[in-house]
Amino acid sequence: MQDVAAAAGVSMITVSRALSEPAKLAPATRARVQAAIDLLHYVPNLTAGSLASRRSRIVAAIVPTLANSIFSDTVDGLAQALVEGGYQLLLGQSRYREAEEAALVDAFLGRRVDGLVLTGVRHARGVRARLQRAGVPVVETWDLAARPIDMVVGFSNRRAGEAAARYLAGKGYGRLAFVGGEDDRSRERLEGFQAGARACKAGRVAVDAVPSSSSLADGSAAMGRLLRLSPPVGAVLCVNDMLAAGALFECRRRAVPVPARMAVMGFADLPIAAAIEPGLTSIQVRSEAMGQHAGALLLQRLRGGSRTARIVDLGFAVVERASA
């Protein structure tokens, strides 16, 4: 760092700031330091820097899976926010298992991360207490909680499920069905969907269970089972758009008219929802904005902001297309 400072004609403090808080430097100064770094092939010793500052400048995030673009959009939004603040992102996958999430929390705390982003608001026993004792800022995402561990950014899965049932019942489709997994967010959506169906006097909801890490094939298989039910199902909410796309493909293979015989609704409003034929009606959630807000809250806290718990409800919307 001393060599870089001499080559750039600046102090070592300026070099340090260029690496950790580049936005605070004038563009010309920042460019001069970067030119010296490039010339000397300087690589900062991040371990030594974190020991000196007691900051690792790393934030960890735990998601159920990266196979579903729902969560990768959130990670992308989070990474964008963090890199602008001079932080890097460390990622772990829980595979929808609370025990694996708990193990990752311990591993990340052991690595002295500066903050954590979790998916969901329900965790294994002891996780809340360990995080609160550690004193690092935590943002839970993809749901809401009256008493978050620290901060939460998301939407009500239960209210979203209820809105979907009211929408489908309001279209007069008859018996409703739900296709989803065993994870907490899926169960919240199902409970809301059932409550909405009861409120609309739409009868008992048919439920088809699939793996939480579901695929197009799972959606296709679920639709095959629903089409054999008696009395017949008229409309289905799938817990994500990939399941719903698989259901639509199965309807096409069987020459089942959509939505005349079977209406299909997805969740998340991924790009496939608008691209598929017929267009997929879906519950739109702001997955990328969720990550951006989570990153902004962490940065605010890490810069000395208020330690007051924050609850940010980003809401949801029904996006109507031809499938329902």
Salt bridges, closest charged atoms under 4 A:
GLU21 OE2 - LYS24 NZ 3.15
GLU100 OE2 - ARG95 NH2 2.63
GLU100 OE2 - ARG97 NH1 2.96
GLU101 OE1 - HIS123 ND1 2.89
ASP106 OD1 - ARG130 NE 2.78
GLU140 OE2 - HIS123 NE2 2.74
ASP150 OD2 - ARG301 NH1 2.95
GLU162 OE2 - ARG166 NH2 3.29
ASP184 OD1 - ARG122 NH1 3.87
ASP184 OD1 - ARG187 NH2 2.34
GLU188 OE2 - ARG122 NH2 2.60
GLU191 OE1 - ARG158 NH1 3.24
ASP208 OD1 - ARG225 NH2 2.69
GLU250 OE1 - ARG253 NH2 2.86
GLU250 OE2 - ARG254 NE 2.63
ASP269 OD1 - ARG321 NH1 2.83
ASP313 OD2 - ARG159 NH2 2.94
GLU320 OE2 - LYS171 NZ 3.31
